[in-house]
Amino acid sequence: EEKFNLHQNATRYLIHVDDIFDVFNHYKETFENKIINIAYPQRFSLLEIVAGLENYLNQKAFYTLINEGDSYQVEIENILLEFFTFQNKETYLKKIIQKSL
């Protein structure tokens, strides 16, 4: 098995393409003429993402945790907070993985 380095300090904002479409269709009448960030409002660590993939594939990933990576804040519009209100972080990650693989 090939091993990879996993940056333990790195986080990412995720969103499935279906949700981009749903957000746009649901809120298109209220969008203003400005740039907005469309993403699930909580960050996922790379370790959470890999663990989600391991669970879905029922296979252990071979990696070395390294003390690197970056975590950043993205301003999320209130409409997205409302859109994702009923989807907890773990469930949303499972949904993305199931739809993507």
N, CA, C and O atoms as a GROMACS GRO file, in nm:
protein
  404
    1GLU      N    1   0.083  -0.119   0.000
    1GLU     CA    2   0.000   0.000   0.000
    1GLU      C    3   0.087   0.125   0.000
    1GLU      O    4   0.190   0.132   0.068
    2GLU      N    5   0.046   0.223  -0.077
    2GLU     CA    6   0.121   0.348  -0.084
    2GLU      C    7   0.076   0.442   0.028
    2GLU      O    8  -0.043   0.459   0.052
    3LYS      N    9   0.172   0.501   0.095
    3LYS     CA   10   0.145   0.592   0.206
    3LYS      C   11   0.149   0.736   0.157
    3LYS      O   12   0.224   0.768   0.065
    4PHE      N   13   0.068   0.824   0.219
    4PHE     CA   14   0.070   0.965   0.184
    4PHE      C   15   0.082   1.048   0.312
    4PHE      O   16   0.051   1.001   0.421
    5ASN      N   17   0.126   1.172   0.296
    5ASN     CA   18   0.136   1.264   0.408
    5ASN      C   19   0.003   1.336   0.426
    5ASN      O   20  -0.057   1.383   0.330
    6LEU      N   21  -0.043   1.342   0.550
    6LEU     CA   22  -0.169   1.408   0.582
    6LEU      C   23  -0.139   1.528   0.671
    6LEU      O   24  -0.088   1.513   0.782
    7HIS      N   25  -0.171   1.645   0.623
    7HIS     CA   26  -0.145   1.769   0.698
    7HIS      C   27  -0.249   1.783   0.809
    7HIS      O   28  -0.367   1.809   0.783
    8GLN      N   29  -0.205   1.767   0.932
    8GLN     CA   30  -0.298   1.765   1.044
    8GLN      C   31  -0.357   1.902   1.078
    8GLN      O   32  -0.457   1.908   1.150
    9ASN      N   33  -0.299   2.010   1.030
    9ASN     CA   34  -0.352   2.144   1.060
    9ASN      C   35  -0.438   2.200   0.947
    9ASN      O   36  -0.488   2.312   0.958
   10ALA      N   37  -0.454   2.126   0.840
   10ALA     CA   38  -0.527   2.175   0.723
   10ALA      C   39  -0.677   2.148   0.738
   10ALA      O   40  -0.720   2.043   0.785
   11THR      N   41  -0.755   2.247   0.696
   11THR     CA   42  -0.901   2.230   0.689
   11THR      C   43  -0.948   2.277   0.553
   11THR      O   44  -0.880   2.352   0.483
   12ARG      N   45  -1.068   2.232   0.516
   12ARG     CA   46  -1.127   2.270   0.388
   12ARG      C   47  -1.276   2.292   0.406
   12ARG      O   48  -1.341   2.227   0.489
   13TYR      N   49  -1.329   2.384   0.326
   13TYR     CA   50  -1.473   2.402   0.315
   13TYR      C   51  -1.519   2.317   0.197
   13TYR      O   52  -1.458   2.321   0.090
   14LEU      N   53  -1.625   2.242   0.215
   14LEU     CA   54  -1.674   2.153   0.111
   14LEU      C   55  -1.817   2.189   0.073
   14LEU      O   56  -1.890   2.249   0.152
   15ILE      N   57  -1.855   2.153  -0.048
   15ILE     CA   58  -1.994   2.160  -0.090
   15ILE      C   59  -2.009   2.069  -0.211
   15ILE      O   60  -1.920   2.061  -0.295
   16HIS      N   61  -2.120   2.000  -0.218
   16HIS     CA   62  -2.148   1.915  -0.334
   16HIS      C   63  -2.211   2.000  -0.443
   16HIS      O   64  -2.285   2.094  -0.414
   17VAL      N   65  -2.182   1.968  -0.567
   17VAL     CA   66  -2.235   2.046  -0.680
   17VAL      C   67  -2.388   2.051  -0.678
   17VAL      O   68  -2.445   2.152  -0.718
   18ASP      N   69  -2.454   1.946  -0.633
   18ASP     CA   70  -2.601   1.946  -0.624
   18ASP      C   71  -2.648   2.055  -0.528
   18ASP      O   72  -2.752   2.118  -0.551
   19ASP      N   73  -2.573   2.078  -0.422
   19ASP     CA   74  -2.612   2.180  -0.324
   19ASP      C   75  -2.590   2.321  -0.379
   19ASP      O   76  -2.665   2.413  -0.346
   20ILE      N   77  -2.489   2.339  -0.462
   20ILE     CA   78  -2.472   2.469  -0.526
   20ILE      C   79  -2.595   2.501  -0.611
   20ILE      O   80  -2.648   2.612  -0.606
   21PHE      N   81  -2.639   2.403  -0.687
   21PHE     CA   82  -2.758   2.419  -0.770
   21PHE      C   83  -2.881   2.448  -0.685
   21PHE      O   84  -2.959   2.539  -0.716
   22ASP      N   85  -2.899   2.372  -0.577
   22ASP     CA   86  -3.015   2.390  -0.489
   22ASP      C   87  -3.014   2.527  -0.420
   22ASP      O   88  -3.118   2.592  -0.410
   23VAL      N   89  -2.898   2.570  -0.374
   23VAL     CA   90  -2.886   2.701  -0.310
   23VAL      C   91  -2.924   2.809  -0.410
   23VAL      O   92  -3.003   2.898  -0.379
   24PHE      N   93  -2.869   2.800  -0.529
   24PHE     CA   94  -2.899   2.902  -0.630
   24PHE      C   95  -3.048   2.905  -0.662
   24PHE      O   96  -3.109   3.012  -0.663
   25ASN      N   97  -3.108   2.790  -0.686
   25ASN     CA   98  -3.251   2.787  -0.720
   25ASN      C   99  -3.340   2.836  -0.607
   25ASN      O  100  -3.442   2.900  -0.630
   26HIS      N  101  -3.302   2.804  -0.486
   26HIS     CA  102  -3.384   2.843  -0.371
   26HIS      C  103  -3.376   2.993  -0.342
   26HIS      O  104  -3.474   3.055  -0.302
   27TYR      N  105  -3.258   3.051  -0.363
   27TYR     CA  106  -3.236   3.190  -0.323
   27TYR      C  107  -3.211   3.287  -0.439
   27TYR      O  108  -3.175   3.402  -0.415
   28LYS      N  109  -3.230   3.244  -0.562
   28LYS     CA  110  -3.194   3.328  -0.677
   28LYS      C  111  -3.269   3.461  -0.680
   28LYS      O  112  -3.217   3.559  -0.732
   29GLU      N  113  -3.388   3.466  -0.625
   29GLU     CA  114  -3.464   3.591  -0.624
   29GLU      C  115  -3.409   3.692  -0.522
   29GLU      O  116  -3.435   3.811  -0.533
   30THR      N  117  -3.336   3.643  -0.423
   30THR     CA  118  -3.286   3.732  -0.318
   30THR      C  119  -3.138   3.766  -0.332
   30THR      O  120  -3.087   3.850  -0.258
   31PHE      N  121  -3.069   3.703  -0.426
   31PHE     CA  122  -2.927   3.733  -0.446
   31PHE      C  123  -2.909   3.877  -0.489
   31PHE      O  124  -2.984   3.929  -0.572
   32GLU      N  125  -2.809   3.940  -0.432
   32GLU     CA  126  -2.772   4.075  -0.472
   32GLU      C  127  -2.657   4.065  -0.572
   32GLU      O  128  -2.598   3.958  -0.589
   33ASN      N  129  -2.625   4.174  -0.635
   33ASN     CA  130  -2.517   4.177  -0.731
   33ASN      C  131  -2.384   4.190  -0.657
   33ASN      O  132  -2.326   4.299  -0.650
   34LYS      N  133  -2.336   4.078  -0.603
   34LYS     CA  134  -2.209   4.077  -0.531
   34LYS      C  135  -2.153   3.935  -0.532
   34LYS      O  136  -2.223   3.839  -0.563
   35ILE      N  137  -2.030   3.924  -0.498
   35ILE     CA  138  -1.964   3.794  -0.491
   35ILE      C  139  -1.996   3.731  -0.355
   35ILE      O  140  -1.985   3.797  -0.251
   36ILE      N  141  -2.036   3.604  -0.357
   36ILE     CA  142  -2.061   3.533  -0.231
   36ILE      C  143  -1.986   3.400  -0.233
   36ILE      O  144  -1.963   3.342  -0.339
   37ASN      N  145  -1.950   3.354  -0.117
   37ASN     CA  146  -1.887   3.223  -0.102
   37ASN      C  147  -1.997   3.121  -0.077
   37ASN      O  148  -2.078   3.137   0.014
   38ILE      N  149  -1.998   3.018  -0.157
   38ILE     CA  150  -2.098   2.912  -0.139
   38ILE      C  151  -2.025   2.787  -0.093
   38ILE      O  152  -1.948   2.728  -0.169
   39ALA      N  153  -2.050   2.749   0.030
   39ALA     CA  154  -1.987   2.630   0.088
   39ALA      C  155  -2.065   2.590   0.212
   39ALA      O  156  -2.141   2.669   0.268
   40TYR      N  157  -2.046   2.465   0.253
   40TYR     CA  158  -2.101   2.423   0.382
   40TYR      C  159  -2.034   2.511   0.488
   40TYR      O  160  -1.912   2.531   0.481
   41PRO      N  161  -2.108   2.564   0.583
   41PRO     CA  162  -2.054   2.668   0.673
   41PRO      C  163  -1.950   2.622   0.776
   41PRO      O  164  -1.894   2.706   0.846
   42GLN      N  165  -1.924   2.494   0.786
   42GLN     CA  166  -1.823   2.447   0.880
   42GLN      C  167  -1.706   2.386   0.804
   42GLN      O  168  -1.724   2.322   0.700
   43ARG      N  169  -1.587   2.407   0.855
   43ARG     CA  170  -1.467   2.350   0.795
   43ARG      C  171  -1.452   2.203   0.833
   43ARG      O  172  -1.494   2.161   0.941
   44PHE      N  173  -1.392   2.127   0.744
   44PHE     CA  174  -1.358   1.987   0.769
   44PHE      C  175  -1.207   1.974   0.774
   44PHE      O  176  -1.137   2.025   0.687
   45SER      N  177  -1.157   1.906   0.876
   45SER     CA  178  -1.014   1.877   0.879
   45SER      C  179  -0.987   1.767   0.776
   45SER      O  180  -1.076   1.689   0.742
   46LEU      N  181  -0.864   1.763   0.727
   46LEU     CA  182  -0.830   1.657   0.633
   46LEU      C  183  -0.842   1.520   0.699
   46LEU      O  184  -0.874   1.422   0.632
   47LEU      N  185  -0.817   1.514   0.828
   47LEU     CA  186  -0.832   1.388   0.901
   47LEU      C  187  -0.979   1.344   0.901
   47LEU      O  188  -1.007   1.225   0.886
   48GLU      N  189  -1.072   1.438   0.919
   48GLU     CA  190  -1.216   1.404   0.913
   48GLU      C  191  -1.254   1.353   0.774
   48GLU      O  192  -1.330   1.257   0.762
   49ILE      N  193  -1.201   1.417   0.671
   49ILE     CA  194  -1.233   1.377   0.534
   49ILE      C  195  -1.180   1.236   0.506
   49ILE      O  196  -1.251   1.152   0.451
   50VAL      N  197  -1.056   1.212   0.544
   50VAL     CA  198  -0.998   1.079   0.522
   50VAL      C  199  -1.074   0.974   0.603
   50VAL      O  200  -1.099   0.865   0.552
   51ALA      N  201  -1.110   1.004   0.727
   51ALA     CA  202  -1.186   0.909   0.809
   51ALA      C  203  -1.322   0.879   0.745
   51ALA      O  204  -1.367   0.765   0.746
   52GLY      N  205  -1.385   0.982   0.689
   52GLY     CA  206  -1.512   0.960   0.620
   52GLY      C  207  -1.497   0.868   0.500
   52GLY      O  208  -1.580   0.782   0.477
   53LEU      N  209  -1.390   0.887   0.424
   53LEU     CA  210  -1.362   0.800   0.310
   53LEU      C  211  -1.331   0.658   0.356
   53LEU      O  212  -1.377   0.561   0.295
   54GLU      N  213  -1.254   0.645   0.463
   54GLU     CA  214  -1.223   0.512   0.517
   54GLU      C  215  -1.351   0.439   0.557
   54GLU      O  216  -1.368   0.321   0.526
   55ASN      N  217  -1.440   0.508   0.625
   55ASN     CA  218  -1.566   0.446   0.667
   55ASN      C  219  -1.651   0.404   0.548
   55ASN      O  220  -1.705   0.294   0.546
   56TYR      N  221  -1.662   0.491   0.449
   56TYR     CA  222  -1.744   0.462   0.332
   56TYR      C  223  -1.687   0.344   0.252
   56TYR      O  224  -1.762   0.257   0.208
   57LEU      N  225  -1.556   0.343   0.234
   57LEU     CA  226  -1.491   0.238   0.154
   57LEU      C  227  -1.460   0.113   0.235
   57LEU      O  228  -1.420   0.011   0.180
   58ASN      N  229  -1.477   0.123   0.368
   58ASN     CA  230  -1.444   0.013   0.457
   58ASN      C  231  -1.299  -0.033   0.434
   58ASN      O  232  -1.270  -0.152   0.425
   59GLN      N  233  -1.212   0.066   0.425
   59GLN     CA  234  -1.071   0.040   0.397
   59GLN      C  235  -0.987   0.143   0.471
   59GLN      O  236  -1.020   0.262   0.472
   60LYS      N  237  -0.880   0.098   0.532
   60LYS     CA  238  -0.791   0.186   0.607
   60LYS      C  239  -0.695   0.257   0.512
   60LYS      O  240  -0.634   0.194   0.425
   61ALA      N  241  -0.682   0.388   0.529
   61ALA     CA  242  -0.584   0.465   0.452
   61ALA      C  243  -0.450   0.458   0.523
   61ALA      O  244  -0.444   0.455   0.646
   62PHE      N  245  -0.343   0.457   0.446
   62PHE     CA  246  -0.209   0.453   0.502
   62PHE      C  247  -0.146   0.591   0.484
   62PHE      O  248  -0.111   0.632   0.374
   63TYR      N  249  -0.132   0.661   0.597
   63TYR     CA  250  -0.080   0.796   0.590
   63TYR      C  251   0.009   0.825   0.711
   63TYR      O  252   0.006   0.755   0.812
   64THR      N  253   0.086   0.929   0.696
   64THR     CA  254   0.169   0.981   0.804
   64THR      C  255   0.118   1.120   0.837
   64THR      O  256   0.113   1.206   0.750
   65LEU      N  257   0.079   1.141   0.962
   65LEU     CA  258   0.036   1.275   1.005
   65LEU      C  259   0.158   1.364   1.017
   65LEU      O  260   0.255   1.330   1.084
   66ILE      N  261   0.151   1.479   0.951
   66ILE     CA  262   0.261   1.574   0.963
   66ILE      C  263   0.206   1.707   1.015
   66ILE      O  264   0.092   1.744   0.987
   67ASN      N  265   0.287   1.776   1.091
   67ASN     CA  266   0.245   1.900   1.156
   67ASN      C  267   0.256   2.017   1.057
   67ASN      O  268   0.340   2.106   1.073
   68GLU      N  269   0.172   2.015   0.957
   68GLU     CA  270   0.168   2.118   0.855
   68GLU      C  271   0.024   2.144   0.816
   68GLU      O  272  -0.068   2.079   0.867
   69GLY      N  273   0.005   2.237   0.726
   69GLY     CA  274  -0.128   2.267   0.674
   69GLY      C  275  -0.178   2.399   0.728
   69GLY      O  276  -0.124   2.456   0.822
   70ASP      N  277  -0.283   2.446   0.665
   70ASP     CA  278  -0.338   2.577   0.700
   70ASP      C  279  -0.489   2.565   0.718
   70ASP      O  280  -0.555   2.480   0.658
   71SER      N  281  -0.539   2.649   0.803
   71SER     CA  282  -0.682   2.657   0.828
   71SER      C  283  -0.722   2.804   0.814
   71SER      O  284  -0.658   2.892   0.873
   72TYR      N  285  -0.824   2.830   0.739
   72TYR     CA  286  -0.862   2.968   0.710
   72TYR      C  287  -1.011   2.986   0.732
   72TYR      O  288  -1.087   2.890   0.732
   73GLN      N  289  -1.051   3.109   0.748
   73GLN     CA  290  -1.191   3.145   0.765
   73GLN      C  291  -1.246   3.197   0.633
   73GLN      O  292  -1.179   3.272   0.562
   74VAL      N  293  -1.366   3.158   0.599
   74VAL     CA  294  -1.437   3.210   0.483
   74VAL      C  295  -1.568   3.269   0.533
   74VAL      O  296  -1.639   3.207   0.611
   75GLU      N  297  -1.598   3.389   0.487
   75GLU     CA  298  -1.723   3.453   0.526
   75GLU      C  299  -1.838   3.384   0.452
   75GLU      O  300  -1.842   3.383   0.329
   76ILE      N  301  -1.929   3.327   0.529
   76ILE     CA  302  -2.043   3.255   0.473
   76ILE      C  303  -2.168   3.340   0.490
   76ILE      O  304  -2.196   3.391   0.599
   77GLU      N  305  -2.243   3.354   0.383
   77GLU     CA  306  -2.366   3.432   0.386
   77GLU      C  307  -2.471   3.366   0.477
   77GLU      O  308  -2.474   3.244   0.492
   78ASN      N  309  -2.555   3.448   0.538
   78ASN     CA  310  -2.661   3.397   0.626
   78ASN      C  311  -2.755   3.301   0.555
   78ASN      O  312  -2.806   3.207   0.617
   79ILE      N  313  -2.778   3.322   0.426
   79ILE     CA  314  -2.868   3.231   0.354
   79ILE      C  315  -2.813   3.089   0.352
   79ILE      O  316  -2.890   2.993   0.352
   80LEU      N  317  -2.681   3.075   0.352
   80LEU     CA  318  -2.624   2.941   0.354
   80LEU      C  319  -2.635   2.880   0.492
   80LEU      O  320  -2.653   2.759   0.506
   81LEU      N  321  -2.624   2.963   0.595
   81LEU     CA  322  -2.643   2.912   0.730
   81LEU      C  323  -2.784   2.857   0.745
   81LEU      O  324  -2.804   2.752   0.806
   82GLU      N  325  -2.881   2.928   0.688
   82GLU     CA  326  -3.020   2.880   0.690
   82GLU      C  327  -3.037   2.753   0.608
   82GLU      O  328  -3.105   2.660   0.651
   83PHE      N  329  -2.976   2.749   0.490
   83PHE     CA  330  -2.990   2.635   0.400
   83PHE      C  331  -2.937   2.506   0.464
   83PHE      O  332  -2.996   2.400   0.446
   84PHE      N  333  -2.827   2.516   0.538
   84PHE     CA  334  -2.765   2.398   0.596
   84PHE      C  335  -2.801   2.376   0.743
   84PHE      O  336  -2.737   2.295   0.809
   85THR      N  337  -2.900   2.446   0.795
   85THR     CA  338  -2.937   2.438   0.936
   85THR      C  339  -2.958   2.295   0.985
   85THR      O  340  -2.915   2.261   1.095
   86PHE      N  341  -3.023   2.212   0.905
   86PHE     CA  342  -3.062   2.079   0.953
   86PHE      C  343  -2.966   1.969   0.911
   86PHE      O  344  -2.999   1.851   0.923
   87GLN      N  345  -2.847   2.005   0.864
   87GLN     CA  346  -2.750   1.904   0.823
   87GLN      C  347  -2.627   1.915   0.912
   87GLN      O  348  -2.548   2.009   0.900
   88ASN      N  349  -2.611   1.817   1.002
   88ASN     CA  350  -2.492   1.824   1.086
   88ASN      C  351  -2.368   1.787   1.005
   88ASN      O  352  -2.378   1.727   0.898
   89LYS      N  353  -2.256   1.822   1.055
   89LYS     CA  354  -2.129   1.811   0.984
   89LYS      C  355  -2.098   1.668   0.938
   89LYS      O  356  -2.063   1.645   0.823
   90GLU      N  357  -2.111   1.573   1.029
   90GLU     CA  358  -2.081   1.433   0.996
   90GLU      C  359  -2.175   1.379   0.888
   90GLU      O  360  -2.131   1.310   0.796
   91THR      N  361  -2.302   1.411   0.900
   91THR     CA  362  -2.401   1.366   0.801
   91THR      C  363  -2.374   1.429   0.665
   91THR      O  364  -2.387   1.363   0.562
   92TYR      N  365  -2.337   1.555   0.665
   92TYR     CA  366  -2.311   1.623   0.538
   92TYR      C  367  -2.189   1.562   0.468
   92TYR      O  368  -2.191   1.543   0.346
   93LEU      N  369  -2.085   1.532   0.543
   93LEU     CA  370  -1.967   1.470   0.484
   93LEU      C  371  -2.003   1.334   0.424
   93LEU      O  372  -1.959   1.301   0.313
   94LYS      N  373  -2.081   1.254   0.496
   94LYS     CA  374  -2.124   1.124   0.443
   94LYS      C  375  -2.202   1.142   0.313
   94LYS      O  376  -2.181   1.067   0.217
   95LYS      N  377  -2.289   1.239   0.310
   95LYS     CA  378  -2.370   1.268   0.191
   95LYS      C  379  -2.280   1.302   0.072
   95LYS      O  380  -2.299   1.250  -0.038
   96ILE      N  381  -2.183   1.389   0.094
   96ILE     CA  382  -2.092   1.428  -0.014
   96ILE      C  383  -2.015   1.306  -0.066
   96ILE      O  384  -2.004   1.286  -0.188
   97ILE      N  385  -1.963   1.227   0.024
   97ILE     CA  386  -1.885   1.110  -0.016
   97ILE      C  387  -1.972   1.012  -0.094
   97ILE      O  388  -1.931   0.962  -0.199
   98GLN      N  389  -2.092   0.983  -0.044
   98GLN     CA  390  -2.180   0.888  -0.113
   98GLN      C  391  -2.218   0.936  -0.252
   98GLN      O  392  -2.224   0.856  -0.346
   99LYS      N  393  -2.243   1.065  -0.267
   99LYS     CA  394  -2.280   1.119  -0.398
   99LYS      C  395  -2.162   1.126  -0.494
   99LYS      O  396  -2.180   1.124  -0.616
  100SER      N  397  -2.042   1.134  -0.440
  100SER     CA  398  -1.924   1.157  -0.524
  100SER      C  399  -1.852   1.029  -0.567
  100SER      O  400  -1.777   1.029  -0.665
  101LEU      N  401  -1.874   0.922  -0.494
  101LEU     CA  402  -1.801   0.798  -0.528
  101LEU      C  403  -1.891   0.695  -0.591
  101LEU      O  404  -1.846   0.586  -0.625
   0.00000   0.00000   0.00000
